[in-house]
Amino acid sequence: MTNPSVRTSTTIGVVSILLPCVVIGHFLWKLLTPAHEFPMRTEQVMTMIFDFGMLVSLLSFRRAIPAPLFWVALVAAIGLFALRLSHDGWWTGHLTYSLPLH
């Protein structure tokens, strides 16, 4: 039988490193790659809810995440919503929008 306290602390340790890395990677992806199409309204709302959920999760794991990683991830999570303030960012969530040449 496994010891539940060991399993829980291992799971929290993995999540406390993986979650900030996902938030930072998601932010960098949307910052550095241009969007090539506008998503449907439902996809736009779903990604905004997903981003908000990651922000709330990040705040709930604040004590378990190393401080420098937490602050970088917090800036990235807020940056995901700041990208929505750019011209086409409201729809795409990306900083730029371009159509590829065929």
N, C-alpha and C positions, 0 to 999 in steps of 0.2 A: 504494500500500500504506500501511496505517496503522502508526504506530509503537506497538508493544504497551505500552511503558512509559507513554506518554501516555494511552492508553485505560484502563489499569489505575488510574492515579492519578485520572482523571476519575470512574471507577466508584466507587472508594473514597470520593472526595469527595462524590458524590451519596448514597451509602449512609450515610456518616457524618453527614449532616444529616437524611436521610429517616427512618432508623431511630429516633432519639430522638423525632422529631416524631410518629411512629406510636405509640410507647410512651406518650407523654404524652397524645395524643388518645384512645387506647384507655382509659387510666386515667380521664380526665375523663368520657368517655362512661359508663363503669360507675359512676362516683361520682355523676354528676348526673342520670342517667335511671333511673327505676324499672323493674325487670323485670316483665313481664306474664305470664310462664309459666315453669314449671320445665323445664329442658332434660332430654333423655334422658341417661342415665348416660354413654354414649359421647361425647356432645357436651361434657359437663362435663369429662371426662378429657382430651379433645382440646384444649379451650380452656386447660386448665391446662398441658398440654405445650407449646402454642403460646406461652403467657406465659413459661414457663421458657426456651424457645428464644430468645425476644426478649431475656430477661435475659442469657443466655449470649452472644448476639451483641453486645449492648451492651457487655459486659465485654471481648469480644475486639477491639472497635473503640475501646477506651478512649483510645488515643494519637491517633487521627484525629479524635475528636469534641472540639469546644471545651469547655473545663472546666466553665463554668456550665451548658451544655446537658447535658453528661454527668451532672452531679450531680442536676439536676432530673429527668432521665429515669431515673436509678437509683432515686431516691425513688419515682417513679411506678411503676416495675417492681416494687419491693418492696411498694408500696401495692396493686398488683393482687392479691397474695397476702394482704395484710392484710384486704382486703375480704372474702375468703373466711371470715374469722373472725366476721363479723356473723351475726345470727340466720338469715336466709335466704340469706346470701351464699355459704354452702358450695355450694349447688346452683346459684344464679344467677350469682354473681360480681359482682352489683350490691349497692349499699349498701341499697337499699329494694326492696320487692316490693309491688305493688298490682294489683288487678284492675280493668280499666276498666269503667265503667258503660255499660250498653247502653240 
